């Protein structure tokens, strides 16, 4: 399996062409990059990117997904070829989704994975905090998330479960400011999670990182033969990749950790963000490139997977988890176990 097989295009006014068996990237009619098509599984374009019709046809024929996002990383469109995968697996997925007990169990697993990984972010912050009051505050928040975990088995329905998840998320996001370096908190202050549009620099970075995780999770599900539209925790809506959103929940804290690293190491600063009319905040073009590079580098990190009992690159974990989801759809005795970092 290839790890770095997604091509991200962030430069404005980029044009993509088909050049025999190669994708050619042009900026202002100058060739900047050539990538053999057999090296790619997806092409992700941010903002205004032009594409030739022959290239789009060839990407579809080769099963290479073409994803169009706006400048902030919000999903716009996805071009794919003929649907592949196991029709019997998708049939089992539809049957599972119609089973209220299975749906609740699967949703509970997704929320548990998210809260466990979020709690580890706060616990790590408490260990590294310098001020006693911050250590106490982060420790208290981590204990509150532990209480949310204990409440999950008693949630009688999806509405109640989503209520537990929402309360835990508010508690968690309330603590992220304490994980930012003290001298940078004024520039990166976060008043809860905001989106569409993000209202501060921290949220702008999170939205951008979440969009990349979302694309990788969706691609992993499709590679496993599952329908990314048919999920369990997230309600079904036309055009919504509910199962990809379900899978992404356990990876959101990984995006948060990367955002904190970029801030605290000074890799992104106050001037790397633009404040739009109306209060929305977005990453500048060069900052988007820096985040993409950091994300790709982070995907190379070797992570110990508890179920596999071996080390795998973080970028392959969504593929592993998608296959575990597929196993849960097929096998009554194989409950889904979310990925939790150690």
PyMOL commands that set and color helices and strands:
alter all, ss='L'
color gray80, all
select helices_A, chain A and resi 37-39+53-62+87-97+100-128+132-152+158-179+182-184+201-223+242-264+270-272+285-298+314-330
alter helices_A, ss='H'
color red, helices_A
select strands_A, chain A and resi 6-9+14-19+22-27+30-36+42-46+49-51+65-69+75-79+273-275+281-283+302-305+310-313
alter strands_A, ss='S'
color yellow, strands_A
deselect
rebuild
show_as cartoon
